[in-house]
C-alpha cells in the first residue's frame, strides 16, 4: 500500500485511467459493468508503526474509492504467524470506520489450516455482529480457505502483489433462458447448448480484457466463470437453475447432483474456451443474495448449514451469507469454519464462509435487512455444539496427509 503523497497521486491517476478505459471498452462491446471494486494485498501488523501506516493508507483508499465510484474495497489478513488480538482489533476498526470496506481472513491454504486463526476469525465475526441491530455488517466480512490470490468475488479476494484486474460475469439469467428453451430434453442437450452459447461469449470477454491490459499496462488475472446469483431479479437465482433441471425444490434430494452437473458445465466452459481463469469457478449458493434460495431457506426442512456444506463438496462457494441466531457462540462459529476449511483442503477447493449472527433473533425468525444486495429469509437453525476440543488439541497449522 502506498504511503508517500506522490505515490498516492500516481495510484489515483492510474486507477482512474484504468477504469475509464476498461469500462468504456466493455460497454462498447455490450458488457456494461454493474460494480467495480478494489482489493489490497494482505495487511501485516508487526508493530505499532505498521498499524498507523495501514490505517492512513486504508483511510486514503476508502476516500479514493468513494470519489471514483468504486463501490467497495477489500482488506485481507493472513492469520498464521500474526498477533491475532491486534488483527481482530484492527479489522474491527476497519469495518466500523469505513462502510465501503470488506475484510477477508485467510485461515487455510497450502501450508494447512490455521487453528488459532479460525478461533480469531470466529471472535471477529461475533464482535462485528454487534455493530448494528440486525447483524448486517458481517455482509462485509469473510473467511477464506484455500483461495488463491487475484480472484474477483468479495470478500474472498486479495491481491497477490501485481497491479491487475479480474472479471466476474453474470451468466445465470442467460443459462436459465437456455435451460427453459431445452425443456424436456436430456441433460446432455442442456449442457451442450449452454457450452456452445457461452464459449464464444467468454472468448469475447477475454479478448476485451486482453486489449484493456495492453492499453493500460494492468495485468489481466483472468475470468471467474462462476454461476453467481444477484438479488435484484428472480432470473439471477442459482436455486432457480437447480429447480429448472428437474429438482422439485432446491435443497431436496438431487440438489447435490444438480450442483455437480452445473459445476461440470463451468469446468467444460473454461476448458473449451481456453480462457485464463481465476477465483472460484463454481456454483455459488449465497443464501441472502439469491432470491429463490432465500425463499426456499425460509421453508422448514430444506436448506441448512449441513446441506450447504454438502453442496460445497461439488461447487466453489462454501457457506455464504447465512443468517444465524444472535446467540451463536464463538466456539460454534469456529466449528463451522473448521468444517469448511477441512473440505477445502481435503478436496483442494477454494471455499469461503460468511455467517451473519443476528442480534436478538432465534432460528426460524425472519431477518430485517434493508440493502440492495440482500433478500430477507429465516435465521438458520444450528446444533448448538462446538469443537473447541479439536481446535485446542491440534497443531497450530494442521495439514491432511496426502
C-alpha positions in Angstrom: 0.0 0.0 0.0 1.4 3.4 -0.9 2.4 5.9 1.8 4.0 8.9 0.1 1.8 11.6 -1.3 3.3 11.3 -4.8 2.8 7.6 -4.8 -0.8 8.1 -3.8 -1.4 10.6 -6.5 0.0 8.2 -9.1 -2.2 5.4 -7.7 -5.3 7.6 -8.0 -4.4 8.6 -11.6 -3.6 5.0 -12.6 -6.8 3.7 -11.1 -8.9 6.5 -12.7 -7.3 5.9 -16.1 -7.8 2.1 -15.9 -11.4 2.2 -15.0 -12.1 4.9 -17.6 -10.7 2.8 -20.4 -11.9 -0.6 -19.1 -15.5 0.4 -18.5 -15.6 2.2 -21.9 -14.3 -0.8 -23.8 -16.6 -3.3 -22.1 -19.6 -1.1 -22.6 -18.8 -0.6 -26.3 -18.9 -4.3 -26.8 -22.2 -4.8 -24.9 -20.8 -5.7 -21.5 -21.6 -2.9 -19.1 -20.2 -3.2 -15.6 -22.5 -3.5 -12.7 -19.9 -2.8 -10.0 -16.2 -2.4 -9.9 -14.0 -2.9 -6.8 -10.5 -2.6 -5.4 -8.6 -5.2 -3.5 -5.4 -4.8 -1.4 -2.5 -7.1 -0.6 -2.8 -8.8 2.9 -2.1 -6.4 5.8 0.7 -7.3 8.2 0.7 -5.8 11.7 4.2 -6.5 13.1 4.5 -3.2 15.1 2.5 -0.1 16.1 4.2 1.8 13.3 2.7 -0.7 10.8 -0.7 -0.2 12.3 -0.6 3.5 12.0 0.6 3.4 8.4 -2.0 0.8 7.5 -4.8 3.0 8.9 -3.5 6.0 7.0 -3.4 4.0 3.8 -6.9 2.5 4.3 -8.4 5.9 5.0 -6.9 7.1 1.7 -8.1 4.1 -0.2 -11.6 4.5 1.2 -11.8 8.1 0.2 -10.3 7.4 -3.2 -12.9 4.6 -3.9 -15.7 6.8 -2.8 -14.7 9.7 -5.0 -14.1 7.4 -8.0 -17.4 5.5 -7.8 -15.6 2.3 -6.8 -18.3 0.8 -4.6 -16.1 -1.4 -2.3 -12.5 -2.3 -1.4 -11.2 -5.4 0.4 -8.7 -5.5 3.2 -7.3 -9.0 3.6 -5.4 -10.5 6.5 -3.3 -13.7 6.8 -3.8 -15.1 10.3 -0.9 -17.5 10.5 2.1 -16.0 12.4 0.2 -12.9 13.3 -0.7 -11.3 16.6 -4.4 -12.2 16.3 -5.6 -9.8 19.1 -4.1 -6.9 17.1 -5.5 -8.3 13.8 -9.0 -8.5 15.3 -8.9 -5.1 16.8 -7.6 -3.5 13.6 -10.1 -5.4 11.4 -13.0 -4.4 13.7 -11.9 -0.8 13.4 -11.9 -1.0 9.6 -15.4 -2.4 9.4 -16.7 0.1 11.9 -15.0 3.2 10.3 -15.4 2.5 6.6 -18.7 1.3 5.3 -17.2 0.7 1.9 -14.6 -1.7 3.3 -14.7 -5.5 3.2 -12.5 -7.7 5.4 -11.1 -11.1 4.4 -9.5 -13.5 7.0 -7.3 -16.1 5.2 -7.2 -19.1 7.6 -6.3 -22.0 5.4 -4.1 -22.6 2.4 -1.2 -24.6 1.1 0.6 -24.7 4.5 -2.5 -26.0 6.3 -5.4 -24.9 8.5 -4.5 -22.2 11.0 -6.4 -23.4 14.0 -5.8 -20.3 16.1 -6.7 -18.2 13.1 -10.1 -19.9 12.9 -10.7 -19.1 16.6 -9.8 -15.5 16.0 -12.0 -15.2 12.9 -14.9 -16.5 14.9 -14.3 -13.9 17.6 -14.1 -11.2 14.9 -17.4 -12.3 13.3 -19.1 -12.3 16.7 -17.8 -8.8 17.6 -18.9 -7.4 14.2 -22.4 -8.7 14.7 -22.9 -6.2 17.5 -22.2 -3.1 15.3 -25.8 -3.0 14.2 -29.2 -4.1 15.4 -29.7 -6.6 12.6 -26.2 -8.0 12.2 -25.8 -6.6 8.7 -22.1 -5.7 8.9 -20.9 -9.3 8.6 -22.1 -9.0 5.0 -18.7 -7.3 4.6 -16.7 -10.0 6.5 -15.5 -13.2 5.0 -13.2 -16.1 5.9 -11.2 -17.7 3.1 -10.0 -21.3 2.9 -7.6 -22.4 0.1 -8.4 -19.4 -2.1 -5.7 -18.2 -4.5 -4.8 -14.5 -5.0 -6.4 -12.2 -7.5 -9.9 -13.5 -7.7 -13.0 -11.4 -8.4 -15.6 -12.1 -5.6 -15.7 -10.2 -2.4 -15.0 -10.7 0.4 -13.0 -13.8 -0.6 -10.3 -11.9 -2.5 -6.8 -10.5 -2.1 -4.2 -9.0 -4.3 -1.1 -11.1 -4.8 1.3 -8.2 -5.3 0.9 -7.2 -9.0 -1.3 -4.4 -10.3 -4.0 -6.0 -12.4 -7.7 -6.9 -12.7 -10.1 -9.9 -12.7 -13.5 -10.2 -14.3 -16.7 -11.9 -12.9 -19.7 -12.4 -15.1 -23.5 -12.6 -14.7 -24.3 -15.7 -16.7 -27.2 -17.0 -14.6 -30.1 -15.3 -16.5 -28.8 -16.5 -19.9 -28.4 -20.0 -18.5 -31.9 -20.0 -17.1 -33.2 -18.9 -20.5 -31.2 -21.7 -22.2 -32.4 -24.4 -19.8 -36.0 -23.2 -20.3 -35.5 -23.5 -24.1 -34.4 -27.1 -23.7 -37.4 -28.1 -21.5 -38.0 -31.8 -21.6 -34.7 -32.6 -23.3 -31.9 -34.7 -21.8 -29.3 -33.1 -19.6 -26.6 -33.7 -22.2 -28.5 -31.5 -24.6 -28.8 -28.8 -22.0 -25.1 -29.0 -21.2 -24.2 -28.8 -24.9 -26.5 -25.9 -25.6 -25.1 -23.9 -22.6 -21.5 -24.6 -23.6 -22.0 -23.8 -27.3 -23.6 -20.5 -26.4 -21.3 -19.4 -23.6 -17.9 -20.4 -25.0 -17.8 -17.6 -27.7 -19.1 -15.1 -25.1 -16.3 -16.0 -22.7 -13.7 -15.7 -25.5 -15.1 -12.3 -26.5 -14.9 -11.1 -22.9 -11.3 -12.3 -22.6 -10.4 -10.6 -25.9 -11.7 -7.3 -24.5 -9.8 -7.9 -21.2 -6.5 -8.5 -23.0 -7.0 -5.3 -25.0 -7.5 -3.4 -21.8 -4.4 -5.0 -20.3 -2.4 -3.8 -23.4 -3.8 -0.3 -23.3 -3.4 0.3 -19.5 -0.4 -1.8 -18.6 -2.5 -3.6 -15.9 -2.1 -7.3 -15.7 -5.1 -9.5 -16.6 -5.6 -12.1 -13.9 -8.5 -13.9 -15.6 -12.2 -14.6 -15.5 -14.2 -16.2 -12.7 -16.9 -18.1 -14.6 -18.9 -18.9 -11.5 -22.7 -19.2 -11.7 -23.4 -16.5 -9.1 -26.8 -15.0 -8.0 -27.7 -11.4 -7.9 -30.6 -10.3 -5.7 -32.3 -7.8 -8.0 -34.3 -10.3 -10.1 -35.6 -13.9 -9.9 -33.7 -14.8 -13.1 -30.4 -14.2 -11.2 -31.1 -17.2 -9.0 -28.9 -20.3 -8.8 -31.6 -22.1 -6.9 -34.0 -21.5 -9.8 -31.4 -23.0 -12.2 -31.3 -26.1 -9.9 -35.1 -26.4 -10.0 -35.3 -26.0 -13.7 -33.1 -29.0 -14.1 -35.8 -31.1 -12.6 -35.3 -30.9 -8.9 -38.6 -30.5 -7.1 -37.3 -27.8 -4.8 -33.7 -26.6 -4.3 -32.5 -28.4 -1.2 -34.3 -31.7 -1.9 -32.6 -34.9 -2.8 -30.9 -34.5 -6.1 -29.5 -31.0 -5.4 -26.0 -32.3 -4.9 -26.1 -34.0 -8.3 -27.6 -30.8 -10.0 -24.8 -28.8 -8.4 -22.2 -31.2 -9.7 -23.8 -31.0 -13.2 -23.6 -27.2 -13.2 -20.1 -27.2 -11.9 -19.1 -29.6 -14.7 -20.5 -27.2 -17.2 -18.4 -24.4 -15.8 -15.2 -26.6 -16.0 -16.1 -27.5 -19.6 -16.6 -23.9 -20.5 -13.2 -23.0 -19.2 -11.5 -25.9 -21.0 -13.2 -25.4 -24.4 -13.0 -21.6 -24.4 -9.3 -21.7 -23.5 -9.8 -18.6 -21.3 -7.5 -17.7 -18.4 -9.5 -18.5 -15.2 -9.2 -17.2 -11.7 -11.2 -17.5 -8.5 -13.9 -20.0 -7.6 -15.3 -21.1 -11.0 -18.2 -22.9 -9.2 -21.9 -22.7 -8.3 -22.5 -20.1 -5.6 -25.2 -20.8 -3.0 -25.4 -17.4 -1.4 -28.5 -17.6 0.8 -29.2 -13.9 1.4 -28.2 -12.8 -2.1 -30.2 -15.4 -4.1 -34.0 -14.5 -4.4 -35.2 -18.1 -4.7 -32.7 -19.6 -2.3 -33.9 -17.2 0.3 -37.5 -18.3 -0.2 -36.5 -22.0 0.0 -34.5 -21.4 3.1 -37.5 -19.8 4.8 -39.4 -23.0 4.5 -38.9 -25.8 7.0 -36.7 -28.8 6.4 -35.0 -27.5 3.3 -31.6 -25.7 3.3 -29.4 -26.0 6.3 -25.7 -25.3 7.1 -25.1 -29.0 6.8 -26.7 -29.2 3.3 -24.8 -26.1 2.2 -21.6 -27.9 3.3 -22.6 -30.9 1.2 -23.1 -28.7 -1.9 -19.7 -27.1 -1.2 -18.1 -30.5 -2.0 -19.4 -30.1 -5.5 -19.1 -26.3 -6.1 -16.9 -23.3 -5.4 -18.6 -21.3 -2.7 -18.8 -22.6 0.8 -21.3 -21.4 3.4 -22.0 -17.9 2.3 -24.4 -15.2 3.5 -26.2 -17.4 6.0 -28.1 -15.7 8.9 -27.7 -17.5 12.2 -29.0 -16.9 15.7 -27.6 -14.0 17.6 -26.6 -16.2 20.5 -24.4 -18.5 18.3 -21.2 -18.7 20.3 -17.7 -18.0 19.0 -16.9 -21.7 19.5 -19.9 -22.7 17.4 -18.9 -20.3 14.6 -15.3 -21.6 14.8 -16.6 -25.2 14.4 -18.5 -24.3 11.2 -15.3 -22.6 9.8 -13.3 -25.7 10.7 -15.6 -27.9 8.7 -15.4 -25.7 5.6 -11.6 -25.5 5.9 -11.4 -29.3 6.1 -13.4 -29.7 2.9 -11.4 -27.0 1.1 -8.1 -28.6 1.9 -9.1 -32.3 1.6 -10.7 -31.7 -1.8 -8.3 -28.9 -2.8 -11.1 -26.5 -3.5 -11.5 -22.7 -2.8 -14.2 -22.2 -0.2 -15.4 -19.3 1.9 -17.6 -18.6 4.9 -19.9 -15.7 5.7 -22.1 -16.1 8.7 -24.3 -13.3 9.9 -25.2 -13.7 13.6 -28.4 -11.6 14.0 -28.7 -10.0 17.5 -31.9 -10.9 19.3 -33.1 -13.3 16.6 -33.7 -17.0 17.1 -33.8 -19.8 14.5 -36.9 -19.6 12.3 -37.4 -15.8 12.8 -37.1 -13.5 9.7 -34.2 -11.2 9.1 -34.9 -7.5 8.7 -32.1 -6.4 6.3 -32.7 -3.3 4.1 -30.0 -3.5 1.4 -30.0 -3.8 -2.4 -27.8 -6.9 -2.2 -29.9 -8.8 0.3 -33.2 -10.7 0.4 -34.6 -11.4 3.8 -35.1 -15.0 4.9 -35.3 -17.0 8.1 -32.5 -17.4 10.5 -30.9 -20.8 10.2 -31.1 -23.4 12.9 -27.8 -24.6 14.4 -26.9 -27.6 16.5 -25.6 -25.6 19.5 -22.4 -27.7 19.8 -18.8 -26.8 19.3 -15.5 -28.4 18.6 -13.2 -26.5 21.0 -11.5 -29.7 22.0 -10.4 -30.4 18.4 -9.3 -26.8 17.9 -7.3 -26.8 21.1 -5.6 -30.2 20.6 -4.5 -29.8 17.0 -1.2 -28.2 15.9 -1.2 -24.5 15.1 -1.1 -25.4 11.4 -2.9 -28.7 10.7 -2.4 -30.5 7.4 -4.1 -33.5 6.0 -1.8 -36.3 4.8 -1.8 -36.8 1.0 
